[in-house]
Amino acid sequence: MYLFRGGDNSTQAGEATQAINQKWYNWIGSLNAKGNFVAGEPLSPNGKQVNGKGKTVTDGPYLESKEKVGGYLVVQARDLDEAVEISKDCPIFENGGKVEIRQVQKMDM
């Protein structure tokens, strides 16, 4: 799973936003064509957090924009190393963002 952090392009003007969105569509399309794409979506910047034993609900997440998770993708890869290589073409790097790469663990139920 890729978690996309930072790389926010919301401050860019219309054509620049369209251009970066097209890069994302192209990249995800190429992952799909190669059989790597499983699922993924951008995340809304708004949300809530439920915290602690008291289950206190607060508005959030309010992290620095460079740390905010903006979306996710689930990809199919042989191993973590291949997932790292696949991520290197991600458009988020053009805006200084990060890709956190994590293996999804199966739960026995």
C-alpha positions, 0 to 999 in steps of 0.5 A, spaced: 500 500 500 502 506 498 500 512 503 501 519 499 504 524 504 504 532 502 505 534 495 499 538 495 498 542 489 491 545 491 495 552 491 496 551 484 492 555 478 487 551 474 492 549 468 497 547 473 492 543 477 489 539 471 496 538 468 498 534 475 492 531 475 493 528 468 500 525 470 496 522 476 491 519 471 497 517 466 501 514 472 495 510 475 493 508 468 500 505 467 500 501 473 493 498 471 496 496 464 501 492 467 497 489 472 500 493 478 494 497 480 489 494 485 485 500 488 486 507 490 483 514 491 484 521 494 482 522 501 478 529 503 482 534 507 476 534 512 475 528 517 475 527 524 479 523 529 477 519 535 482 518 541 484 514 547 480 510 552 474 516 552 473 516 545 474 523 544 472 526 538 476 532 535 476 535 528 482 533 524 487 531 521 491 537 523 498 535 521 503 539 517 501 539 510 507 535 508 505 530 513 498 529 511 495 523 508 492 525 501 490 518 498 492 511 498 493 506 492 494 498 493 498 495 488 500 488 486 508 487 487 512 481 488 515 484 494 517 490 498 523 492 493 519 491 487 513 496 490 519 501 492 521 501 484 514 502 482 513 508 486 519 512 483 514 514 477 509 517 482 507 524 480 507 526 488 515 527 488 514 533 483 511 537 489 516 535 494 511 529 497 512 522 500 510 515 498 510 511 504 510 504 502 507 498 507 505 491 506 498 489 507 498 484 512 492 478 512 488 477 518 486 470 520 479 470 521 
